[in-house]
Amino acid sequence: KMADETLKAQLGNAAWKLFHTILARYPDKPSKQEQATLKQYINLFAQVYPCGDCARHFRKLLNKYPPQTSSRKNAALWGCDIHNKVNTRLNKPIYDCTNILEDYDCGCGEDEKEADF
Ligand code: FAD
């Protein structure tokens, strides 16, 4: 069996990848419903995340830094910032958020600019 730390890191990698990709595909001009959906998704993610310790810390961060859902750019930058807060706590380097939208390309095609929220 792989070491627990390796498995936890792989889970984190996969989770962050999905997290940032969802935010990078969020609408530029979200409706109230789309904003509510994203907030719910993030709060539920923080409840079901399988590493209990991670989830507990992340819920505290969410209370302090609530999801920004007013636009794609704001949502993606918020996600980058909160991941950086986790990085800081784990003594990992701070990520440069300048090109966050380009960094997380879903590979789902030019004609589908937005996820179907
Ligand atoms: P990761 O942090 O997994 O990042 C993956 C890749 O994303 C990086 O290689 C980089 O290319 C990119 N990236 C890095 N920072 C950013 C950013 N700010 N914005 C966008 N992209 C970025 N582990 C613990 O040990 N304790 C915890 O309490 C803990 N809490 C977590 C909470 C959550 C919600 C999640 C999703 C994960 C948590 N983890 C925790 C796991 C931890 O964050 C890392 O995923 C894991 O340590 C592997 O780190 P990594 O160096 O491979 O990079």
Residues whose N, C-alpha, C, O or C-beta is under 5 A from the ligand:
A	BS01	FAD	K8 A9 G12 N13 A15 W16 H20 D53 C54 H57 F58 G79 C80 H83 N84 V86 Y95
